[in-house]
Amino acid sequence: MEIPTGGFLRQWRKNLQLTQSELAELCGLTQSVIAKVETGVVDPRASTLRKILRALKREESPERNHTVGDIMVKEITTLVQSDTVQASIDKMVRGGISHLPVMNADGSVVGLVSESSLLSQLGARQTRVDEVMRVDFTLIDVDESIGEARRLLQDRELLLVSEKGELVGLVSRIDMIRALRRNENQG
């Protein structure tokens, strides 16, 4: 992948009729950082460059999905560690869902309960979920690319999505397939 120059980024921004301040707001940076990157005064970190590129891409094609945050399921049903297997089953059946993140008292994700983790526990419905949950879950950032999420989902059933350390969504394989189909139909 070729790394874009500051001049390229400036021209792209101008073609989109954005000011430096508007671009800065779109990507969560300051106007002075945008100016320094565009003029070549600073060599931006990869994370800064990624934020700028994603903002420009979103502005260029707002109808397309670009990040995990664009495709994630935002309404999440969760469990706490002290919930029972029976409570998990009830929530899954009621919500028509197959995975439930397990949270600790601080609100951090500590595990994941799935249909498969419950199948062997149907006879022990009063067992706490922290005894049956999986701890091998994958947590990715809301700004991660759809391409990276797609790669991860080849080996995982589900990705938990965080923003500033807080759980904000999830992406399953079917969510990814739907998003790719939408992008294909729009492109």
N, C-alpha and C positions, 0 to 999 in steps of 0.2 A: 504494500500500500504506500502510495506516495504521500508525503506529509505536505499539506498546503502551506504556502508562504503567506506572510502578512498581507502582501499586496493582493493575492488571490482572495483572501477572506474579505478585505476591504471592498474589492470589486463586487463580490457576491452580495455583500451587505447592501451596497449601493444599488445593485440591480433589483433587489427586493424593496428598495425605497425605505430602508431603515436607517435611523440615525444610530450613532454609537451608543447613545443612552438607551434607546429602544432595544437594541441587541443586548446590551448589558442586563437590562431588566428581564429579557426572555431567557437568558442563560444563568442568571444569578451571580453575575460578576459586576464589578464597577466599570464605569465608563472609562476611567483612566487605564484600567487593565486592557480593555478593548483597544484603546488608542495605542498603547505600547506594543501590543501584539501586532496590530496592523502596520505600524511603522518599523517594526523589527528591532525596537529598543530592547525588548526582552525576548528571551527564548522561552516560550510557554511550556509549562509542565504538560504532560500527556492528558491529565484530568481537565485542565483548563481548555486545551485545544478540543477535547471531546465535547465539553459543554458548549463551546461556540459552534462546532460543526452540527451538533444535534439541534441546537436552536435554529440555525440557518436552514437545516433540512426540514424541520417542522414548519417553519414559516413558508418555505418554498412549496411544500406539499402537505398542507394541514389536514387533508382528508386521509392521508396514509398513517399507519401505525409505525412509530419509530422506536419506541422504548417499551420496556416491560410495563411501565406505568400506563401506557396507552391501551394495553390489552388485559391487564390483570382484573380479577374479580375483586371488587372493593368491599363488598358486604361479606364479612367473614364470621362464621360461627366458630367459637373457640371453647375449650375446656380449661378447667383449672386442675392442678395436680390431684386434688382430693376428690374430684368427680369419680363416679363409678363407671364400670363397663356398661351398666344398664343406662345411665345418663348419656353415654356416648351413642349407644344404639338408638335411643329415643331421638337425639338431636340429628343423627344421620338420616333416620327414616323420615322424620318431620321435614327436614330441609332438603331431602333428596340429594344428599352429598356423600362423598366417599372418604373424605379426609378431614380431620379436625386438629388444628394446632393446639398444643397444650401449653398453657401459660403458667408462670410462677407468680408469687405474690407481688413481685415488682413489675409485672406486666411484660416480662421477657419470655420469648419462646424457649421452651426446654425440651419439647418433644412433639411427636406427631402420632396420632392414632388414625389408622386406616382400616378399611373393611377387612383386609387380610390379617391385621394384628388382632382383630376382634373375633375372627372365626374360631380360633382355638379357645376362646374365653367365654363362649356362650353359656357354659355351665357354671361359671363363676361371676355372675352378674354384679355382685357386690364388691368385687375386686376394684381397687383404685386404679385409675388410668395411668398413674405414674409407675405402676408395676408392669404394664403391658405396652406402654408407648414405645415407639422407636425414637432413638436419639440421633439417627443418621439422616437428618433432614438437610435440605440445602436452602440457605437464605441468600438472596441476591438483592442488589440495590434497585430501587424504583427506576433509576436512570440507565440501567444496564440495557444493552442493545437487544433487539429481538433475535438477532442472529446468535448471540451468545446464549440466550435463554433456549433457543431451539436446539443448540448443540448440547446443552445440559439435559434437556428433556429426553434426549435419546437414551440416557441411562437412568433417568429418574421419572417417577410418576407425577411429581408435583414440585413446584418451586414456591417457597414462601418469599414474599417481597417486603423489604423494609425500606424505610426512609428515616435517616438520622437515628438508626437503632430501634425504631418502632415498627411493629408489624402493621402494614397498610394494605396488604392484598395477597393474592396467590394466583399462580398460573398453572393450570393442568395441561396435559397433552391436548385435550380436546379444545381448550381455550386457544392454544397455539395454532391448531389446525384451522379453527374458525378465523383467526386473525390473518393467517397466510392466505386463506381463501378470499377474504375481504380485500386484502392488498392486491391479490391477483386480478380480481374483478374490477378494481379501481385503476389498475395500472395498465 
